[in-house]
């Protein structure tokens, strides 16, 4: 079972990935992760999470906040084992974060900015970007990430470095549940979960199941139904097209004794991925996942407060040329006045 995580600093590590295809002598296409050893490529990820809160009982006007991440990653295929397991070395080349929420007083983040504020999260992101190739991902042919080599050592070095800069261990402990190997694996995985190890023909479908943590606790089982829609010629390239739709059910409830109750509404999701059959990796992948939650909490006087939160997660993945990576700092956009 593969796992996705949302919330906290984990939202900053939103995915990059590859998956490959190979055309057989028949009309079948193999959607296996089988890149060429020694190859490298650059990916651009634009990911956005919109959180909409509305009162079920009370004020009808919803409150909306959003976090947007724009990231560029380098990807190096350093080794392919005899069983097909691939060693991928990711490197963060550029990172921007835009935050739009009523209670946010901090600055947007840009790894190219000439000056840094003293925010703890900002300094953690600076460290993450500065350590470009701190760990490796081991990825099986079906796209499953089986290990993140060197990640524990990376966390130890990060903790020591930040502690020397005055960031206390108490703060680091509060985010340690978010900066985990599964979260980082998901950042590298990207659209890996649309893979299938079996050859497919036009019209074939397969299912990908993922465990996704739910804000406030609990776990949902997200099921993606994937359909191979055939091959298209776009801009002189031969591209395989995969279209996916998502649904979900509650997989694990909150721990007993928790004062918060969460019910999962009707989850919807769509994704379209284009795969270059010559390069044997995806060149475009766009997805949207909507998670509606009904939440009840116990208030201090013994009653219950009930409200609804809807999380809309969008992700746009694209292969880009090296010269498309920003190299100069651009001032942040003006935030709308409230």
Secondary structure, DSSP 8 states (H G I E B T S, - for coil): -EEE--SGGGGGS--------EE-SSS-EE------TT-EEEEEEEEEEEEEEEESSS----EEEEEEEEEEEEEEEEEE-TT--EEEEEEEEEEEEEEE-TT--S--EETT-S-----HHHHHHHHHHH-TT--EEEE-TTS-EEEEETHHHHHHHHHHHHHHTT--HHHHHHHTTTSSHHHHHHHHHGGGGG--SS-B-TT-EEEEEEEEE-TTS-EEEEEEEEEEEEEEEETTEEEEEEEEEEEEEEEE---TT-SEEEEE---EEEEEEEEETTTTEEEEEEEEEEEEEEEEEE-TTS-EEEEEEEEEEEEEEEEE-GGGS--S----------
